[in-house]
Each structure stands twice: as C-alpha cells, then as structure tokens.
Amino acid sequence: MTYAITQTCCNDATCVAVCPVNCIHPTPEEPDFGTTEMLYIDPRACIDCGACADACPVDAIFPADRLTGRLREYEAVNAAYYADRTPGPVLASPNFHPWSEPSFPRSLPSDFAPLRIAVVGTGPAGMYAAEDLLLHTNAEVTLIDRLPVAGGLLRYGVAPDHPATKGAGETFARFHTHPRVRMRLGVEIGKEVTVEELAAHHDAVVYAVGAPSDRRLGIPGEDLPGSVSATSVVSWYNAHPETGADAVRLTAERVVVVGNGNVALDVARVLVTDPDALAGTDIADHALAALRGTRVREVVLLGRRGPADAAYTSSELLALKHLPDVDLVVDDRDPRTGASVEAAADGEKAALLRGVTRETVDWSRPPAPDRRRIVLRFHSAPVEAVGTDAVRAVRVTEDGSPSGTEIEAGLLVRAIGYRGVPLAGLPFDEATGTVPHEAGRVAGLPGGYVVGWIKRGPTGGIGANRACAEETVGTLLADAVAGALPKPTGTAQEFRRLARRRTRHLVDARGLAAIDRTERAKGQDAGRPRVKLATVPELVAAARGARRRLKV
C-alpha cells in the first residue's frame, strides 16, 4: 500500500532525501520545487517502506489505507499530481543512493580554524542555518533572540490546532544543547547590542529576524478600536509576550477578515472552532477563556480575486470543509464566483468548492444564533471601516461596482501579508521590506548575512527556509575560504558579559530547558501538551528558577 503526504507538509524535503525509489516530487533539483503547495508521493512508484514517514519532521505522511476523516482526500490529492506527468526514474533496488566517493562540498577545509558565527533569530530560518553550520563545519554558533525563549514563528505563528506542524520545533530543539552552541536569549540586536558590537565578537553574523510587522489596508477607519492585524490575533492566541491578553475582543457576532491566505483561514478557523477542541492544545489561556465566552458566530473572509486565484493552499481549504459543527458557505452574489467554481478542472483549487453551499447572503441580517459558519466572499475589497468610537461595520465594494455593501461586524482583521522592519545598522529596502543582499550576503556589510523572510520577503512556509539557508550558508563558507570575513576583536566570553550588562532578561540553554519543563508540567496538570508562559517576567522567572535550584 502506498503512502500519502497530507495537510501539514512543510516542504523541507527531508522525505525526499530518504526515499529509496525516488517517488516523492518535486525534489529540490526540479524546477517545480518551492512552487507547489506541498510534496506528493507517486502511488505507482511507492514501495511502502515507510522511510519518508519516519523522517518527516511534522508527521504529515501516513499509509494511504490508514487515512481517516478529512485526510482521506489526500490519497487522491497525491495521485492527481502525477495524473499528467511522466513518472520519474525509479531506482532498481531499495538502496538509498548509488555508492560513490564521499563528497562534502559545503564543508570547510579540515585545517580551517573554527569560525564563531552568530545567528540572530531562532525560528525556522535561523535554525536551518544553524543546523547547516553545525552539521557541515566545526563552527561555534551563538543563537540570539530578542525574546527570552526560542522558537520564533514555530512557537508564535502556527495555529494551536496544528500540533504536527509545531513538531518541527522538536527537531530544531536538539541543537539548543549542542556542544558548539551558546544560547543568548532575551537580547535585542540593534537596541541593547548594536550590529557593530555583535560583529566585533563573531567572524560572521546571520540575521534571521523575519517579517514581524503587517501590511495595512489604507482605508478610512482602519485605526478604530476593533480593527486589528492578523499578526496581533495570531500572537494573541499563541501567548506572545508582547501581545496583551486584551488585544483581541470577541464581543461581536460577526468578524470580517480581509485576505484569503493561510493566515486568514487560520484566524477564521480558530475563532469558530469549538473551544473544547482547542482545550487540548497549547493555545494561550487568555485566548481559550475568551473563546469560551465569545459571541462570534460568523467569520467573513474577503478575497479581492476569485476562487481560482485564492492565496490559501488546497490543504487549508480542505480543513475548513471538514471543520466539525461549522458551516462553510460561498457568497455567490457575484456571478463570476459560481462560474469559476463550475469551470474549474478536477484538481484545481476552485474545484474544491464544488458541493460547498452557495447563497446570496443578506448582510442586513445577524448571523443565525444556533450555528457557526465561515463565509467566503470573493471579488470584494474593503473600502472603509465604519464606526465612531469602534468598528461597527465594514463597507465593501465588488469589482466593477461603485456602490457597495455594508457588512455589520464588530471586529475587522487585516490578513494581507507580513512585512519586514528595519534593524538599526543594516541596510533596508522600504519597497520590499527586506535587507538588500547577494545570495544572502548583506550589501555593504562584510561578515553580515540574511536568511528567511528578511532576505526573500514573507513567502514560503517552514520548509522553504531550508534551501534559503543552504544558499546563505554556502555564500558564507565561500567568503570564509576566500579570506573575506573580518576578524573579530572580542571573545565569546566577552560577548556574554556584554549581553548580560545590557539586558535584565538574558536566558541561556539551561534557562530555556527550565522554561520548557515548567510549561510542560503546567500542561500535564491541565491535560494539555503545555501551558505557555505568556509574559516576559514569567518566562525569565522560570528560567532563573533552574539557576536558583542549582545553587541550593
């Protein structure tokens, strides 16, 4: 029986590397890699060995005959990818690779002195870079984060009802205690420690600071209370210490989310999911309490384009279709919506909406009190958040219509993309929200490199950062061999003392482990995987508790 890749695929291609018969595509060597929503197993070539399932960092691969519920559709999804493609070459026997002379093209020469490299940011981009350095060189790596806990978007950006995706964090966590790794958490580069000071203590610095800001709508009323960014909502339900418990108020029956990417779908799904189903996740305590008392019955997703061009992935839409006790509805006021769905070929994104209820929604009526639902409204854009002291409605125009529709709503969420922010000491391109670079090398800053969203913009999921990191690390190692890296003037211990002088919240690997134990213990008491500490003082107190116990 063949295996199938399912919803949580992260695209990092670990499964490709271990497949003995080349049945997983697209591979990193193929043009389509990085452009498809996920990877796919060819059912004609799979030999049912299970190597891919063992290697998958996010538990996305299962035997097709064991798929249940909404995951059953993924057997067909995998097969459909190969319907009009010529199968790739299948190896004659289940040997992982033909034998050849060993080659380590990404390694430094054996007589090369260990490099001391700082990685700023502990999300997927930074950790892929750290992993590459630790596995292929003898470098010493300093992991730095402005928060007193590691994880980045894996901790604070993944929806709580996607625990398998969060599992990638366990893979990265094994490097936190690597003998050549030093953890310096709770240090904000550009403020508490300058870019110049950081460079003075390391041979090279890799910046993986992401895109922490959001894009704005640019409409009247956008700054009214009740208008928030999806960044804030996601941080709120993930217990980000810089987002307060009262950042999101769920006092209205209807919520309008502008955007139809995966983040928009995450927000909509969490807001209408049964709180009892979320109680077994690591959702923030304050968010769970708010959702238990919420009045939200309906979430409207506004998409500027039609169903064929929606930004969400097919897998996330499939998840919405199977959400327990939640109705999925398509507003077909615009005739182009229904026409697009009916004209779509099998396997296309718009075709997935066949069978979904379509109706012309009367926005003057409140949501039904006894049902929860998500409404997809295409060919629409917001032009005004209406209200005096707070948002009470969103005025929406349809393509080609100068009139408009007023949708009563007490919460407006903009989910139209992330954006990078300038970091003092680094060049910054305001137009793209990224740091100018050449193959990861920061323009005009010898020894400075970028990776992840601050390098390429806010595109691609977790796995896209692997190839991105490989390019940047390859550039860094080439510069090292060429003698192009500036020599540090300070030592690792001097940097530690500098960081401790500048911040009251410095956390090391021992402190990070103490935070993890504390959260897991709280979770065990509550029947949950963990209960996240939601403020900086709580995180630092848990980290310092380990130090105090050692001194007793």
N, C-alpha and C positions, 0 to 999 in steps of 0.2 A: 504494500500500500504506500502511495506517495505521501510526502509531507507537504504542508502548505504554510505560507507566510501570511500572517494576519495583521490586524489593525495596528498593533504597537510597533511595527517595523521601524527601526531607527536609521536604516540606510547606511550603517557604518561598514558593511561588507565583511564583517568577521566571519559570517557564514560562508561567504564565497571562498575565503582562504582555506577552509577546512573541507569543502565539498570534494569528494574523490572522483566525481564523474562530470564536473563542470555543468551542473544542471540548474544553477542559480544565476539569474541575469536581471538587469545588466551588471556586468562586472566593472571594476574601476578602469579597466583597459578599453571599455567600449564607449562609443560616443554618447549613448543614452544615459550613462551613469550620472547621477546627480540631477537628472531632469525628470525622472519618473517619480511617482508618489511613494513607491515602495519597491522592494525587490520581489522577484517572483520565482517560484520553483517550477521547472518544466515537468509535468506529470509523466511525460513519455520517457524521460531520462533518469528520474529519481530512482535510486536502488534501495530506498527505505533503510539507510544505515543509521540515520539519526544524528550524524556528526554535527549538522547545522543547528539542530535543536539544542545540543549540549553547549555549543559555542555562543549562541545568541545571548547578548547581554540584557535583552529586555523581554525575554520569554515570549517571543512572537511566533514561534514555529512549533507546529503540532502535527501529528499524524492526521491525515485528512479524514479518516474514518472515526476519529475521536472528537471532531469538531461538533460543538453543540450550540444551540441557540443562534444568536446573530452571527457567530463565527462560521456557521455552515456555508455561508455565501462565499467564503474566501477560497474554497476549493475551486469554484468556478472562476473567481477573480484571477487566481494564479494561472489557470488553464487558458483563460481568454487572452492573456498577454502573448501566448505562443500560437494563437489561432492562425495568424497570418505571417508568422516568422519562420525562417528556416532554422531548425534546431542547431545549436552549437555543437562542436565536436565533443563526443563522449569518450572518455579515456577507456582503453581496452580492459583495464582491470582496476580494482579499487585501491590503487596506490595514490597517495595524496599528491605527489609530484614526481616527475621523472628524476632519477638520480643525476646529479651533476656536481661540478666543483662548487664548494660553498662560496657565496659572494655576499659581501656586506657593504654595499655601495653607500649606505648612509652613515657609516661609522668613520670616526676619525682615525688617523694612523696610530698604531699601537704605542708609539713612543711619544704621543701628544700629551702634554700636561693636562690634568683635569680642568675643565672650564667651570667657572662659577656663574650660573645663569639664574636670573630672577624671572619668575612667571607671575604677572600681575593679573589675578582673576582665577578663581578655582571652579568655574563652570566647565562644561564640556570642551570648549575651545582650548582653554588653558590646560586642562588635564590631558587632552590628546597630545598637546605639545610636550608636556612634562613626561608623559608615557614614552613618546618617541625618543626624547633625550635620554631617559633612564635605561631604555632597552637597547639603544644603539650606541651609546657613548658612556664614558666614565664621568660624565658631568655631575657636578653637585648642584642641586636645584633648590632654590628658595621659593616657596609658594606663598604668595601675598594676596590678601583680600581686605577690602575696606570694612567688611563685616567680620565680627568675631566668630564666624562659623563658615565652613566651606560648603560648596555645592552650587552656587550661582543659580542659573535658571533650572537646573535639575531639582533643586530644593524649593525654589520660589516661583518657578514659571510653569511647571507641569501640573495639570489639574489633579486634585486629590483622588478622583475616581479612575486614574490611570496609574495604578501602583506598579505595573510591569515596566512602564517607561522609566519610572523613578529608580527601578532596579539597576539601571546603568550606573547610578551613583555608587553602588556597592563595588562595581568593577574599578571605578576610579579610586575608591577609598583605600584600596590596598596599597596605593602609592603614598598615602599620607604618612605611613610609618616606615617607608623605605629608608635604608641606612644612609642614602645620599640625599635625603630630602630634609629641609628645615621648613617648618610652618611658622609664618609670621602673619597671623590673622588679626583683624582689627586695626589695620594701618591703611590710611587713605593716601595713596600716592598722588602728588600734585597739591596736597594741602599740608598734611602732617610731615611728610617726607617728599622732597622735591624730586623731579625726574633726574636732575643733575646729581643729587646725593645718592639716589639709587644706583645710577650708572657708575658712580665712583667706587662702589663696593662690589661690582659684578663685571664679568667680562662682557656679558650681553644681557639685555632685558627684553622679554617677550610680553607685549601688552595684549591681554585678552579681556578687555573691560566691557565688551558687549555694546548694546544699544539700549541703555536704561530709560530713555525718555520715550515720549509718544508723539505721534503726528496729530495736528489739530485740524478741525473741520473748517475753521474760518467763517463761521456763521454767527449772526446775532444771537445773543443769549447763551453762547457756549460756556460762559463763565458763571452762569447762575448756579446756586446750590441745587443739587440733583443732577448736574451734568458732570460726569467723571470719565476718566480714561479706563480702557480695559486693563492697562498696566496696573492701575490702582486696584481694580476689582480682583485681578489675579493675585496681586501681592496681599490683598486683604484676606482672601480665603486660604492663602498659603502661609499666613503668620509672618510676613516680612516685618522685621523690627522697625522699619522706617515708615510703615503704614499703620495708622492707629486702628483700634477696634471699631471706632465710629466713622471710619472713612466711607463706608457704604451703608445707606439706609434703605431698607426694604419695606417702605410704608405704602407703596402704591401697588395697585393690582396689575398694572401693565408696565413693562420695561421695553424701551426701544434700544436696540444695539445696532449701531451703524458699522457695516462691514460684514463680509461673509467668508472670512478666512477661518482657519482652525481655532484661533484665539477667540473669535466671535462665537463660534459654536461651543467652545469650552465654557464661556461665560453663560451662554443661554442654557446649556445643559445643567450646569451646577445650580443655577437659580431655580430650576423647576424639578430637579431630582428630589425624590423622597428623602428627607433628612435622615431617616433611619438607615437608608442605604449608605449615606455618607458617614454615618457614625462609626463605621468600621475602618475609616481611612485616617490619614494624618491631617485632615482639614483643621484649620485653626479653631480653637474652642469658641472664640467670639463669633466666628462665621457660622459655625454649627448652631449656636444658640439663636443667632439672628434668623437663620433659615427655618428653624423650628417655629419661630413666631412670625414668619413672613406672610404678607398679604399678596405676594406676586402669584398670579395665575396664568399670565401670558407674557411671552417674550417675542417681540417682533424683530426679525433680522432684516435690515435694509441692505440690498445689494444694488449698486449702480448699474451693473451689467446683468445679462441674462443668465439662465441656468447653465448654459454651455460654457460660460466663461467665469463661473464662480471660483473664488480663490481657495475654498476649502478642498480637502482631499476626499476622494471617494470613501475611504475608510471612516472618516469622521462623520460623513453624511449617513453612512450605513448605521453608525452607532446611534444617531438621532432617530432613525426609523424604528429602532428596537428598544427605545427607552421605555421602561415599564411605566404604565399609567400616565403617559404623556402623549398627547395627540400631536402629530406633525401635519401642518396644513400649508398649502401653497396658495397665496393670494393671486388669483388669475384675473384681476381687474384689467391688466394689460394683456391683450390677446397674443402678443409675442411670446409670453411666458409659456402658455399651453402649446403653442405651435412649436416652440423649441423642444419641449419635452417629447412631443409626439414624433418629431422628425429625427430625433437622436438615434443613432445606431446602437445596437446592443453593445455594452461595454463602455460607452461614453458616459460622462458624468451626468448629463441631463437625463439620460435614460433611467437613472436610478430613482428619479422622481415619479416614474410611472407607477400607478397604484396608490400614490400619496393623495390624500383628499385635496381637492381643489375647490375653492369657493371665492366669491367676491365678498370680501369681509366688510361689514358695516362698522366703521371705526367710531361711530357715534354711540355705539352700544358698549357697555362694560363687558369684560370677559365673563364667561359662564362661571358661577361660583363653585360648581362641583367638579370641574375638570381643570387640568393644567395642560397648556399647549404651547408649541413653538410655531410661529407663522413666518414663512419665508416669503418676502416681498421683493421681487426683482424689478429692474428698470426704474429704480426710485433713488432719490437722494434727498437728504435733509437740507432745508434752506433756512430754518430758524428754530431755535429752542424757545418756545412761547412760555411766558410767565413774568410775574413781577418780582416776587420775593424768592421764588423757586420754580423749577421746571414743572409745568402742568400739562404740556403737550409739545409735540414735535410736528412742525409743518413740513410736509414732504411734497415734492413735485415729481411727476412722472416724466420720463423722457418725451420731449416734444410737446409738453403741455405747460402753458404759462400759469395755469390755475394751480391748484394744489389741494392736498388733503391734510387735514389736521388730525393727528393721531393723539388721543389723550394718553398721557403717560407721565408718571411721576419720577422716572429715572431715565436719563439718556446716557448711554455708554458708547464712547467712540472707540472702535476697534479697527482702525485703518492703518495700523503698522507701528513699528518701533522706530526709534531714531537714536543714533549715537550722539554723544555730547562731547564738547571739547575737554581735554585734560591738560591742565597747565604744564607747559614745557614740551608738548607735542604739537606738530602742525595739524591743522584740521581743515577739511573741505566742507564748508557750510552747505553747499549744494547737495552733496551726497550723504552728509553726516558720517563721514569716515575719515580715517587718517591716510593721507597720501602715501603710497608705498610702491615698491617694485618687487614683485614676488615675495612680499612680506617684509622687505627691508624699508624702514621708515625713511622718507625723503629727508635728506639733510641731517640725519641723526645717526652717526656711526655707532654700531652696537645696539641700536634700537630696532625692534621688530614688532609686527602686529599679526594677530590671528583672530579668526571668528568674525562676528558681526561688525566690529570696529574696523576690520580690514575690508570685508566684501559687502557690507550692508546687511540689513536684517532679513536675510533669505536663507532657506535651508534649515533642516532640523538638526537633531543631535549628530547623526552620522556624517552630515556634510562637513563637520568640523575636522574629521579625521584627515581627509585629503587636503583640506585647507592647512592644517597643522603640518602635514608632511611637506608641503611646499615651503612653508616658512622655515621649518627646521632645516630643510635642505639648503636654503639660502644662507642661514646662519652658519651651518657647518662649512659651507664653501668659503664664506668670509673668514672663518677661523683658520682654515688651511692656507688661505691666501695671506694671512697675517693682517687682515683688515680690521680686526677687533681692537678697540682701545684697551690698554692695560688698566685694571682697577688699582686705585691707590689705597683703598681701605680693605679690611679683612671682614670675614663673615661675623666674627665676634663683635667687631666694632659696629657693624650694621645692626646687630641685635641690640647693642647698648643704645644706639641712636634711636631705633624704633621704640624701645622701652621708655626713653626720655620723652618722646614726642606724643605718646598715646597712653591713656589710662586703661585701655582695653586690650592689650596685647595677649593673644592666645596662641599657644604652641600645640604640637601634636598631642601631648598629654592632656592638655585642656580640652582639645577637640574631642578626644576619646571620652572624657568625662561628660561633656555635653551630650554625646551620643548615648552613653549609659543612662543618664538622667532622663532623657526623652523616652527611651525605650522602657525604662522602669515605670514612668508615668503612664505610658501606653499599655503596659501589661496590666496595671491596676484598673484601667478603663476598658480593657478588651479591645485595644486598638494597636496598630503597629508601632506607633509612637505618638506622644503629645508634644508638639513643637513648643519650645520656649519662644515667646512672641516679642520680647523686648531685649535690647542690648544689656541692661542690667541683669536680667535673668540669665542670659547666655554667659556673661562674664562671671557671675556668681557660681554657676555650675562648673565652669572651667577652673575657677580658683579653689573650689571645694576639693578637687583632687590634690592640689598642691598642699592645702592645709592638712589633709589626711596623711600625706606622706611625711609631714613634719612632726606629727604626733608620735 
